[in-house]
Amino acid sequence: MDKNKIRLTIGGLDYRLTTDEDINYMKNLGEEVDEIISLLLQGHSKLSQVQAAVLCALDFADKYHQAERNADYLKAQIQIYMEDAARAKTEAEMARREAERMTRDLRSIRRSLEEKDQL
């Protein structure tokens, strides 16, 4: 994959990055980080740039871990649904076979009755 070079301005500082990611994706990330850091600095005049960056990193780490937990939960739910679907499929197959057996038995009984009627 081609390397993309990009310049981002975050918290008033320029960063030059080389990445495999799409340039627009990286710009959006940079803008999001810049916005969070800027809001932190505006709302808390005693915060340094580094402190704001650390708080921003903690926020992103928290969101990442929450997303992982949610993904794990969804995977577990999907597994349960797949097991339920497999069980339902097995039960449906068993019911189909039972219905076929009953249909054969009914045909046999009808034939027997017809034979008795003919006698």
DOPA-727960 format. One record per residue: x, y, z of N, C-alpha, C in turn; residue in one letter. Coordinates in nm, 3 decimals, decimal comma, always signed. Each point is the difference from the previous one (the first is absolute). Layout:
N
{n_px = X; n_py = Y; n_pz = Z; ca_px = X; ca_py = Y; ca_pz = Z; c_px = X; c_py = Y; c_pz = Z; r = A}
...
***
This chain:
119
{n_px = +0,085; n_py = -0,118; n_pz = +0,000; ca_px = -0,085; ca_py = +0,118; ca_pz = +0,000; c_px = +0,089; c_py = +0,123; c_pz = +0,000; r = M}
{n_px = -0,042; n_py = +0,106; n_pz = -0,071; ca_px = +0,077; ca_py = +0,123; ca_pz = -0,007; c_px = -0,008; c_py = +0,075; c_pz = +0,131; r = D}
{n_px = +0,111; n_py = +0,063; n_pz = +0,034; ca_px = +0,005; ca_py = +0,083; ca_pz = +0,120; c_px = -0,052; c_py = +0,139; c_pz = -0,035; r = K}
{n_px = -0,083; n_py = +0,053; n_pz = +0,089; ca_px = -0,054; ca_py = +0,135; ca_pz = -0,017; c_px = +0,068; c_py = +0,092; c_pz = +0,099; r = N}
{n_px = +0,038; n_py = +0,117; n_pz = -0,048; ca_px = +0,060; ca_py = +0,101; ca_pz = +0,088; c_px = -0,105; c_py = +0,108; c_pz = +0,025; r = K}
{n_px = -0,006; n_py = +0,040; n_pz = +0,125; ca_px = -0,102; ca_py = +0,098; ca_pz = +0,038; c_px = +0,056; c_py = +0,091; c_pz = +0,109; r = I}
{n_px = -0,047; n_py = +0,125; n_pz = -0,002; ca_px = +0,036; ca_py = +0,096; ca_pz = +0,103; c_px = -0,126; c_py = +0,033; c_pz = +0,079; r = R}
{n_px = +0,006; n_py = -0,020; n_pz = +0,130; ca_px = -0,113; ca_py = +0,031; ca_pz = +0,087; c_px = +0,040; c_py = +0,109; c_pz = +0,097; r = L}
{n_px = -0,095; n_py = +0,087; n_pz = +0,032; ca_px = +0,022; ca_py = +0,100; ca_pz = +0,103; c_px = -0,091; c_py = -0,034; c_pz = +0,115; r = T}
{n_px = +0,062; n_py = -0,032; n_pz = +0,114; ca_px = -0,075; ca_py = -0,039; ca_pz = +0,119; c_px = +0,048; c_py = +0,084; c_pz = +0,116; r = I}
{n_px = -0,091; n_py = +0,072; n_pz = +0,060; ca_px = +0,037; ca_py = +0,085; ca_pz = +0,112; c_px = +0,101; c_py = +0,106; c_pz = -0,037; r = G}
{n_px = -0,006; n_py = +0,046; n_pz = -0,123; ca_px = +0,090; ca_py = +0,104; ca_pz = -0,047; c_px = +0,137; c_py = -0,051; c_pz = -0,041; r = G}
{n_px = +0,025; n_py = -0,127; n_pz = +0,008; ca_px = +0,128; ca_py = -0,058; ca_pz = -0,039; c_px = -0,018; c_py = -0,083; c_pz = -0,127; r = L}
{n_px = +0,100; n_py = +0,008; n_pz = -0,088; ca_px = -0,006; ca_py = -0,076; ca_pz = -0,125; c_px = +0,066; c_py = -0,136; c_pz = +0,018; r = D}
{n_px = -0,064; n_py = -0,100; n_pz = -0,060; ca_px = +0,052; ca_py = -0,137; ca_pz = +0,001; c_px = +0,000; c_py = -0,051; c_pz = -0,143; r = Y}
{n_px = +0,112; n_py = -0,053; n_pz = -0,040; ca_px = +0,010; ca_py = -0,061; ca_pz = -0,133; c_px = +0,003; c_py = -0,151; c_pz = +0,020; r = R}
{n_px = -0,096; n_py = -0,067; n_pz = -0,065; ca_px = -0,016; ca_py = -0,143; ca_pz = +0,018; c_px = +0,011; c_py = -0,073; c_pz = -0,133; r = L}
{n_px = +0,049; n_py = -0,122; n_pz = +0,007; ca_px = -0,003; ca_py = -0,092; ca_pz = -0,113; c_px = -0,086; c_py = -0,118; c_pz = +0,045; r = T}
{n_px = -0,100; n_py = -0,033; n_pz = -0,081; ca_px = -0,097; ca_py = -0,100; ca_pz = +0,044; c_px = -0,050; c_py = -0,083; c_pz = -0,118; r = T}
{n_px = -0,051; n_py = -0,117; n_pz = +0,032; ca_px = -0,067; ca_py = -0,083; ca_pz = -0,100; c_px = -0,147; c_py = +0,038; c_pz = -0,014; r = D}
{n_px = -0,049; n_py = +0,076; n_pz = +0,095; ca_px = -0,141; ca_py = +0,037; ca_pz = +0,004; c_px = -0,032; c_py = +0,106; c_pz = -0,106; r = E}
{n_px = -0,129; n_py = +0,008; n_pz = -0,030; ca_px = -0,050; ca_py = +0,100; ca_pz = -0,093; c_px = +0,025; c_py = +0,141; c_pz = +0,057; r = D}
{n_px = +0,038; n_py = +0,092; n_pz = -0,085; ca_px = +0,032; ca_py = +0,136; ca_pz = +0,043; c_px = -0,120; c_py = +0,067; c_pz = +0,065; r = I}
{n_px = -0,118; n_py = -0,014; n_pz = -0,059; ca_px = -0,119; ca_py = +0,063; ca_pz = +0,058; c_px = -0,033; c_py = -0,058; c_pz = +0,137; r = N}
{n_px = +0,020; n_py = -0,129; n_pz = +0,015; ca_px = -0,022; ca_py = -0,063; ca_pz = +0,130; c_px = +0,094; c_py = +0,060; c_pz = +0,104; r = Y}
{n_px = +0,125; n_py = +0,012; n_pz = -0,035; ca_px = +0,100; ca_py = +0,057; ca_pz = +0,092; c_px = -0,031; c_py = +0,146; c_pz = +0,031; r = M}
{n_px = -0,043; n_py = +0,077; n_pz = -0,101; ca_px = -0,037; ca_py = +0,140; ca_pz = +0,024; c_px = -0,115; c_py = +0,008; c_pz = +0,099; r = K}
{n_px = -0,098; n_py = -0,087; n_pz = -0,018; ca_px = -0,114; ca_py = +0,000; ca_pz = +0,092; c_px = +0,043; c_py = -0,035; c_pz = +0,141; r = N}
{n_px = +0,088; n_py = -0,098; n_pz = +0,015; ca_px = +0,053; ca_py = -0,034; ca_pz = +0,132; c_px = +0,073; c_py = +0,119; c_pz = +0,062; r = L}
{n_px = +0,085; n_py = +0,062; n_pz = -0,079; ca_px = +0,076; ca_py = +0,116; ca_pz = +0,049; c_px = -0,092; c_py = +0,113; c_pz = +0,043; r = G}
{n_px = -0,104; n_py = +0,024; n_pz = -0,079; ca_px = -0,096; ca_py = +0,106; ca_pz = +0,035; c_px = -0,074; c_py = -0,034; c_pz = +0,128; r = E}
{n_px = -0,034; n_py = -0,127; n_pz = +0,018; ca_px = -0,071; ca_py = -0,042; ca_pz = +0,121; c_px = +0,089; c_py = +0,018; c_pz = +0,123; r = E}
{n_px = +0,125; n_py = -0,044; n_pz = -0,011; ca_px = +0,093; ca_py = +0,016; ca_pz = +0,112; c_px = +0,024; c_py = +0,147; c_pz = +0,030; r = V}
{n_px = +0,019; n_py = +0,080; n_pz = -0,106; ca_px = +0,022; ca_py = +0,144; ca_pz = +0,017; c_px = -0,118; c_py = +0,066; c_pz = +0,070; r = D}
{n_px = -0,120; n_py = -0,040; n_pz = -0,040; ca_px = -0,121; ca_py = +0,058; ca_pz = +0,061; c_px = -0,008; c_py = -0,035; c_pz = +0,149; r = E}
{n_px = +0,027; n_py = -0,125; n_pz = +0,034; ca_px = -0,007; ca_py = -0,041; ca_pz = +0,140; c_px = +0,104; c_py = +0,074; c_pz = +0,084; r = I}
{n_px = +0,123; n_py = +0,005; n_pz = -0,051; ca_px = +0,106; ca_py = +0,069; ca_pz = +0,074; c_px = -0,032; c_py = +0,148; c_pz = +0,014; r = I}
{n_px = -0,049; n_py = +0,061; n_pz = -0,107; ca_px = -0,035; ca_py = +0,143; ca_pz = +0,006; c_px = -0,111; c_py = +0,025; c_pz = +0,102; r = S}
{n_px = -0,101; n_py = -0,085; n_pz = +0,002; ca_px = -0,108; ca_py = +0,016; ca_pz = +0,098; c_px = +0,052; c_py = -0,017; c_pz = +0,143; r = L}
{n_px = +0,088; n_py = -0,098; n_pz = +0,020; ca_px = +0,057; ca_py = -0,020; ca_pz = +0,133; c_px = +0,079; c_py = +0,124; c_pz = +0,044; r = L}
{n_px = +0,081; n_py = +0,054; n_pz = -0,092; ca_px = +0,083; ca_py = +0,116; ca_pz = +0,034; c_px = -0,086; c_py = +0,124; c_pz = +0,025; r = L}
{n_px = -0,108; n_py = +0,016; n_pz = -0,076; ca_px = -0,088; ca_py = +0,115; ca_pz = +0,019; c_px = -0,076; c_py = -0,010; c_pz = +0,131; r = Q}
{n_px = -0,041; n_py = -0,120; n_pz = +0,036; ca_px = -0,081; ca_py = -0,018; ca_pz = +0,119; c_px = +0,080; c_py = -0,007; c_pz = +0,129; r = G}
{n_px = +0,129; n_py = -0,025; n_pz = -0,010; ca_px = +0,084; ca_py = -0,015; ca_pz = +0,119; c_px = +0,131; c_py = +0,075; c_pz = -0,024; r = H}
{n_px = +0,002; n_py = +0,124; n_pz = +0,041; ca_px = +0,114; ca_py = +0,087; ca_pz = -0,030; c_px = +0,130; c_py = -0,046; c_pz = +0,065; r = S}
{n_px = -0,007; n_py = -0,082; n_pz = +0,103; ca_px = +0,122; ca_py = -0,045; ca_pz = +0,068; c_px = +0,061; c_py = -0,124; c_pz = -0,064; r = K}
{n_px = -0,069; n_py = -0,060; n_pz = -0,097; ca_px = +0,054; ca_py = -0,118; ca_pz = -0,066; c_px = +0,110; c_py = +0,038; c_pz = -0,098; r = L}
{n_px = +0,105; n_py = -0,080; n_pz = -0,001; ca_px = +0,104; ca_py = +0,018; ca_pz = -0,102; c_px = -0,041; c_py = -0,077; c_pz = -0,125; r = S}
{n_px = +0,071; n_py = +0,025; n_pz = -0,108; ca_px = -0,024; ca_py = -0,071; ca_pz = -0,126; c_px = +0,017; c_py = -0,151; c_pz = +0,022; r = Q}
{n_px = +0,102; n_py = -0,038; n_pz = +0,073; ca_px = +0,026; ca_py = -0,142; ca_pz = +0,025; c_px = -0,112; c_py = -0,061; c_pz = +0,084; r = V}
{n_px = -0,046; n_py = +0,070; n_pz = +0,103; ca_px = -0,109; ca_py = -0,051; ca_pz = +0,083; c_px = -0,127; c_py = -0,019; c_pz = -0,083; r = Q}
{n_px = -0,028; n_py = +0,097; n_pz = -0,087; ca_px = -0,118; ca_py = -0,010; ca_pz = -0,087; c_px = +0,016; c_py = -0,120; c_pz = -0,094; r = A}
{n_px = +0,120; n_py = -0,021; n_pz = -0,052; ca_px = +0,024; ca_py = -0,114; ca_pz = -0,089; c_px = -0,019; c_py = -0,132; c_pz = +0,075; r = A}
{n_px = +0,047; n_py = -0,006; n_pz = +0,125; ca_px = -0,016; ca_py = -0,122; ca_pz = +0,080; c_px = -0,147; c_py = -0,026; c_pz = +0,028; r = V}
{n_px = -0,075; n_py = +0,103; n_pz = +0,036; ca_px = -0,143; ca_py = -0,016; ca_pz = +0,023; c_px = -0,072; c_py = -0,045; c_pz = -0,127; r = L}
{n_px = +0,041; n_py = +0,056; n_pz = -0,112; ca_px = -0,057; ca_py = -0,039; ca_pz = -0,129; c_px = +0,033; c_py = -0,148; c_pz = -0,027; r = C}
{n_px = +0,123; n_py = -0,040; n_pz = +0,026; ca_px = +0,040; ca_py = -0,140; ca_pz = -0,021; c_px = -0,079; c_py = -0,093; c_pz = +0,091; r = A}
{n_px = -0,021; n_py = +0,041; n_pz = +0,124; ca_px = -0,080; ca_py = -0,081; ca_pz = +0,092; c_px = -0,143; c_py = -0,015; c_pz = -0,051; r = L}
{n_px = -0,056; n_py = +0,107; n_pz = -0,053; ca_px = -0,136; ca_py = -0,005; ca_pz = -0,053; c_px = -0,006; c_py = -0,099; c_pz = -0,117; r = D}
{n_px = +0,097; n_py = +0,007; n_pz = -0,090; ca_px = +0,002; ca_py = -0,092; ca_pz = -0,113; c_px = +0,023; c_py = -0,143; c_pz = +0,046; r = F}
{n_px = +0,087; n_py = -0,020; n_pz = +0,098; ca_px = +0,025; ca_py = -0,135; ca_pz = +0,052; c_px = -0,128; c_py = -0,057; c_pz = +0,062; r = A}
{n_px = -0,072; n_py = +0,084; n_pz = +0,074; ca_px = -0,125; ca_py = -0,043; ca_pz = +0,061; c_px = -0,100; c_py = -0,040; c_pz = -0,107; r = D}
{n_px = -0,014; n_py = +0,083; n_pz = -0,102; ca_px = -0,094; ca_py = -0,033; ca_pz = -0,109; c_px = +0,041; c_py = -0,129; c_pz = -0,071; r = K}
{n_px = +0,130; n_py = -0,019; n_pz = -0,017; ca_px = +0,050; ca_py = -0,121; ca_pz = -0,065; c_px = -0,036; c_py = -0,123; c_pz = +0,083; r = Y}
{n_px = +0,022; n_py = +0,005; n_pz = +0,130; ca_px = -0,029; ca_py = -0,114; ca_pz = +0,085; c_px = -0,150; c_py = -0,026; c_pz = +0,010; r = H}
{n_px = -0,079; n_py = +0,106; n_pz = +0,003; ca_px = -0,146; ca_py = -0,018; ca_pz = -0,001; c_px = -0,045; c_py = -0,066; c_pz = -0,130; r = Q}
{n_px = +0,059; n_py = +0,043; n_pz = -0,111; ca_px = -0,034; ca_py = -0,059; ca_pz = -0,130; c_px = +0,040; c_py = -0,148; c_pz = -0,004; r = A}
{n_px = +0,115; n_py = -0,033; n_pz = +0,058; ca_px = +0,042; ca_py = -0,140; ca_pz = +0,006; c_px = -0,098; c_py = -0,083; c_pz = +0,082; r = E}
{n_px = -0,041; n_py = +0,053; n_pz = +0,115; ca_px = -0,097; ca_py = -0,072; ca_pz = +0,085; c_px = -0,131; c_py = -0,019; c_pz = -0,076; r = R}
{n_px = -0,044; n_py = +0,105; n_pz = -0,068; ca_px = -0,123; ca_py = -0,010; ca_pz = -0,077; c_px = +0,013; c_py = -0,102; c_pz = -0,112; r = N}
{n_px = +0,115; n_py = -0,001; n_pz = -0,066; ca_px = +0,023; ca_py = -0,097; ca_pz = -0,108; c_px = +0,001; c_py = -0,142; c_pz = +0,055; r = A}
{n_px = +0,064; n_py = -0,020; n_pz = +0,115; ca_px = +0,001; ca_py = -0,133; ca_pz = +0,063; c_px = -0,142; c_py = -0,043; c_pz = +0,036; r = D}
{n_px = -0,078; n_py = +0,093; n_pz = +0,054; ca_px = -0,139; ca_py = -0,031; ca_pz = +0,035; c_px = -0,079; c_py = -0,038; c_pz = -0,125; r = Y}
{n_px = +0,017; n_py = +0,078; n_pz = -0,108; ca_px = -0,072; ca_py = -0,029; ca_pz = -0,123; c_px = +0,042; c_py = -0,135; c_pz = -0,058; r = L}
{n_px = +0,130; n_py = -0,031; n_pz = +0,008; ca_px = +0,048; ca_py = -0,131; ca_pz = -0,048; c_px = -0,066; c_py = -0,112; c_pz = +0,080; r = K}
{n_px = -0,009; n_py = +0,017; n_pz = +0,131; ca_px = -0,063; ca_py = -0,101; ca_pz = +0,083; c_px = -0,148; c_py = -0,014; c_pz = -0,036; r = A}
{n_px = -0,068; n_py = +0,111; n_pz = -0,022; ca_px = -0,141; ca_py = -0,004; ca_pz = -0,039; c_px = -0,017; c_py = -0,069; c_pz = -0,134; r = Q}
{n_px = +0,087; n_py = +0,031; n_pz = -0,094; ca_px = -0,007; ca_py = -0,064; ca_pz = -0,132; c_px = +0,020; c_py = -0,150; c_pz = +0,014; r = I}
{n_px = +0,095; n_py = -0,041; n_pz = +0,084; ca_px = +0,025; ca_py = -0,142; ca_pz = +0,022; c_px = -0,126; c_py = -0,068; c_pz = +0,056; r = Q}
{n_px = -0,064; n_py = +0,066; n_pz = +0,096; ca_px = -0,124; ca_py = -0,056; ca_pz = +0,056; c_px = -0,107; c_py = -0,013; c_pz = -0,108; r = I}
{n_px = -0,014; n_py = +0,105; n_pz = -0,084; ca_px = -0,100; ca_py = -0,003; ca_pz = -0,106; c_px = +0,031; c_py = -0,111; c_pz = -0,101; r = Y}
{n_px = +0,129; n_py = -0,017; n_pz = -0,029; ca_px = +0,039; ca_py = -0,105; ca_pz = -0,095; c_px = -0,031; c_py = -0,139; c_pz = +0,058; r = M}
{n_px = +0,027; n_py = -0,018; n_pz = +0,128; ca_px = -0,032; ca_py = -0,127; ca_pz = +0,064; c_px = -0,150; c_py = -0,024; c_pz = +0,002; r = E}
{n_px = -0,077; n_py = +0,105; n_pz = +0,029; ca_px = -0,146; ca_py = -0,011; ca_pz = -0,003; c_px = -0,049; c_py = -0,034; c_pz = -0,141; r = D}
{n_px = +0,059; n_py = +0,064; n_pz = -0,099; ca_px = -0,041; ca_py = -0,026; ca_pz = -0,138; c_px = +0,034; c_py = -0,144; c_pz = -0,040; r = A}
{n_px = +0,117; n_py = -0,049; n_pz = +0,041; ca_px = +0,037; ca_py = -0,138; ca_pz = -0,031; c_px = -0,094; c_py = -0,098; c_pz = +0,068; r = A}
{n_px = -0,034; n_py = +0,030; n_pz = +0,126; ca_px = -0,093; ca_py = -0,086; ca_pz = +0,074; c_px = -0,138; c_py = +0,001; c_pz = -0,069; r = R}
{n_px = -0,045; n_py = +0,118; n_pz = -0,040; ca_px = -0,130; ca_py = +0,011; ca_pz = -0,068; c_px = +0,003; c_py = -0,074; c_pz = -0,133; r = A}
{n_px = +0,110; n_py = +0,008; n_pz = -0,070; ca_px = +0,013; ca_py = -0,070; ca_pz = -0,128; c_px = -0,008; c_py = -0,151; c_pz = +0,023; r = K}
{n_px = +0,068; n_py = -0,049; n_pz = +0,102; ca_px = -0,004; ca_py = -0,142; ca_pz = +0,033; c_px = -0,141; c_py = -0,042; c_pz = +0,037; r = T}
{n_px = -0,066; n_py = +0,080; n_pz = +0,083; ca_px = -0,138; ca_py = -0,031; ca_pz = +0,039; c_px = -0,094; c_py = +0,002; c_pz = -0,120; r = E}
{n_px = +0,021; n_py = +0,094; n_pz = -0,090; ca_px = -0,084; ca_py = +0,008; ca_pz = -0,119; c_px = +0,021; c_py = -0,123; c_pz = -0,088; r = A}
{n_px = +0,124; n_py = -0,043; n_pz = -0,012; ca_px = +0,029; ca_py = -0,120; ca_pz = -0,079; c_px = -0,064; c_py = -0,123; c_pz = +0,063; r = E}
{n_px = +0,008; n_py = -0,009; n_pz = +0,132; ca_px = -0,063; ca_py = -0,112; ca_pz = +0,070; c_px = -0,152; c_py = +0,003; c_pz = -0,020; r = M}
{n_px = -0,059; n_py = +0,117; n_pz = +0,007; ca_px = -0,145; ca_py = +0,015; ca_pz = -0,019; c_px = -0,038; c_py = -0,037; c_pz = -0,143; r = A}
{n_px = +0,083; n_py = +0,040; n_pz = -0,097; ca_px = -0,027; ca_py = -0,034; ca_pz = -0,141; c_px = +0,002; c_py = -0,151; c_pz = -0,017; r = R}
{n_px = +0,101; n_py = -0,064; n_pz = +0,058; ca_px = +0,009; ca_py = -0,147; ca_pz = -0,011; c_px = -0,120; c_py = -0,068; c_pz = +0,067; r = R}
{n_px = -0,039; n_py = +0,052; n_pz = +0,115; ca_px = -0,116; ca_py = -0,057; ca_pz = +0,071; c_px = -0,126; c_py = +0,018; c_pz = -0,084; r = E}
{n_px = -0,014; n_py = +0,117; n_pz = -0,063; ca_px = -0,116; ca_py = +0,024; ca_pz = -0,086; c_px = +0,000; c_py = -0,095; c_pz = -0,119; r = A}
{n_px = +0,117; n_py = -0,024; n_pz = -0,058; ca_px = +0,010; ca_py = -0,096; ca_pz = -0,112; c_px = -0,038; c_py = -0,140; c_pz = +0,047; r = E}
{n_px = +0,049; n_py = -0,039; n_pz = +0,118; ca_px = -0,032; ca_py = -0,132; ca_pz = +0,055; c_px = -0,150; c_py = -0,013; c_pz = +0,023; r = R}
{n_px = -0,059; n_py = +0,104; n_pz = +0,056; ca_px = -0,144; ca_py = -0,002; ca_pz = +0,028; c_px = -0,080; c_py = -0,005; c_pz = -0,131; r = M}
{n_px = +0,049; n_py = +0,070; n_pz = -0,102; ca_px = -0,067; ca_py = -0,003; ca_pz = -0,130; c_px = +0,005; c_py = -0,140; c_pz = -0,059; r = T}
{n_px = +0,116; n_py = -0,067; n_pz = +0,011; ca_px = +0,011; ca_py = -0,138; ca_pz = -0,048; c_px = -0,094; c_py = -0,091; c_pz = +0,079; r = R}
{n_px = -0,003; n_py = +0,017; n_pz = +0,133; ca_px = -0,089; ca_py = -0,082; ca_pz = +0,083; c_px = -0,146; c_py = +0,023; c_pz = -0,038; r = D}
{n_px = -0,037; n_py = +0,124; n_pz = -0,023; ca_px = -0,138; ca_py = +0,031; ca_pz = -0,038; c_px = -0,034; c_py = -0,065; c_pz = -0,134; r = L}
{n_px = +0,091; n_py = +0,007; n_pz = -0,096; ca_px = -0,025; ca_py = -0,064; ca_pz = -0,130; c_px = -0,019; c_py = -0,151; c_pz = +0,019; r = R}
{n_px = +0,084; n_py = -0,056; n_pz = +0,083; ca_px = -0,009; ca_py = -0,144; ca_pz = +0,026; c_px = -0,134; c_py = -0,036; c_pz = +0,064; r = S}
{n_px = -0,042; n_py = +0,079; n_pz = +0,098; ca_px = -0,129; ca_py = -0,024; ca_pz = +0,066; c_px = -0,114; c_py = +0,014; c_pz = -0,100; r = I}
{n_px = +0,006; n_py = +0,102; n_pz = -0,085; ca_px = -0,105; ca_py = +0,020; ca_pz = -0,101; c_px = -0,006; c_py = -0,119; c_pz = -0,095; r = R}
{n_px = +0,118; n_py = -0,048; n_pz = -0,043; ca_px = +0,003; ca_py = -0,116; ca_pz = -0,089; c_px = -0,064; c_py = -0,122; c_pz = +0,069; r = R}
{n_px = +0,036; n_py = -0,017; n_pz = +0,127; ca_px = -0,058; ca_py = -0,113; ca_pz = +0,075; c_px = -0,150; c_py = +0,012; c_pz = +0,008; r = S}
{n_px = -0,052; n_py = +0,120; n_pz = +0,027; ca_px = -0,143; ca_py = +0,023; ca_pz = +0,010; c_px = -0,068; c_py = -0,025; c_pz = -0,135; r = L}
{n_px = +0,064; n_py = +0,047; n_pz = -0,107; ca_px = -0,057; ca_py = -0,020; ca_pz = -0,133; c_px = -0,006; c_py = -0,149; c_pz = -0,033; r = E}
{n_px = +0,105; n_py = -0,072; n_pz = +0,039; ca_px = +0,002; ca_py = -0,144; ca_pz = -0,025; c_px = -0,112; c_py = -0,069; c_pz = +0,078; r = E}
{n_px = -0,023; n_py = +0,040; n_pz = +0,125; ca_px = -0,106; ca_py = -0,057; ca_pz = +0,083; c_px = -0,138; c_py = +0,031; c_pz = -0,059; r = K}
{n_px = -0,012; n_py = +0,126; n_pz = -0,052; ca_px = -0,129; ca_py = +0,039; ca_pz = -0,061; c_px = -0,029; c_py = -0,083; c_pz = -0,124; r = D}
{n_px = +0,103; n_py = -0,039; n_pz = -0,071; ca_px = -0,017; ca_py = -0,075; ca_pz = -0,123; c_px = -0,036; c_py = -0,147; c_pz = +0,029; r = Q}
{n_px = +0,027; n_py = -0,046; n_pz = +0,116; ca_px = -0,029; ca_py = -0,140; ca_pz = +0,032; c_px = -0,141; c_py = -0,016; c_pz = +0,033; r = L}
***
